Amino acid sequence: MYPSVIAAIVTHRRPAELRRLLCCLSESEVSLAGCVISDHAPGGETHALAARAGFKTLVLDDPSNPGPGAGWANAAKAALAHFPEAGAIWYLDDDVVIPAEALGTLLGELEKADAESIAPLLAEDGKLWAFPEPEPPALRKVIRMAMTPTEALVLLGDEPISFCWCTGACYLVKKSAIERLGFHRSDFWLLGEDLEYSMRLAAQSRAVFTCKVSVTHLPPPAANPEAAAKAAYLKFCSLLRNLSYLSFHTPHSRHMKNYLAGNFRRFFRTHGLQIRTLRHAAACLWNGAVRGRPAGSAAGQSVVDMVAANEE
């Protein structure tokens, strides 16, 4: 018998994407026991959408917009408090598209692997967008040879595979793991909080992924290119600072140092090598690696303030 699943969703000004996700979940071949939505821009359509969902849904209004880590943590805590039958929490981004068979397959593979958490592959425009990092070193090169979910399935097979970390846009976690290992951290602001959470679970419990399920990541197009470019820059700085923190300040960060230099190179390729980007990259490394302060740490300057303070 599969555990009862409660979805935990974080949303911020994306009613169309949330509507699409709730529609997908209502069509799931395995029914949800409930859903909790952390709405970080209250006053929109979220309550109306929740009322029309095909399952019991609770909305948490949080105008402070604390980031996805805090949103997922608050949603999961509320799920465990309001749904005593909950056996697992399904952490979801609001911009994913879930196939009807996904939850049933994830639950089946979770049971087969005798694991406490499971993640699928993530795709965008038919191509692999993100995938978990396999625990077996030999498979890390193999999965990077795959361009599509189908190729990953052919190369890695259909058995569950242990991972070191995963992207958290679609991550199913048993209640037993949450009760032992806790919730997402709230001090990362944007990007990296899902890596830390999955690393923590993978280091202390059995965490697997399956190539039998592919979930589409489908964010909306930017309405304002200039604002979108600024937001992307801030998010990249947040990622660099959080990865710098993870590389040096968490015992479960699992070879993250191997990827740190590559992410800094990608930052400069994306945003250019100039005084401004050098300043911000150095500040991210200093605050994350040396001072031990993630991007949303209350003890240190936030990434938004850091970028503003270091502008030319």
Helices and strands as residue ranges (DSSP letters): E 4-11, H 15-26, E 34-39, H 46-51, E 57-61, H 68-82, E 86-93, E 96-97, H 102-113, E 117-124, E 127-130, E 133-134, H 137-143, H 149-156, E 161-165, E 170-174, H 175-181, H 193-204, E 207-217, H 225-249, H 257-271, H 275-285, I 286-290, H 303-309
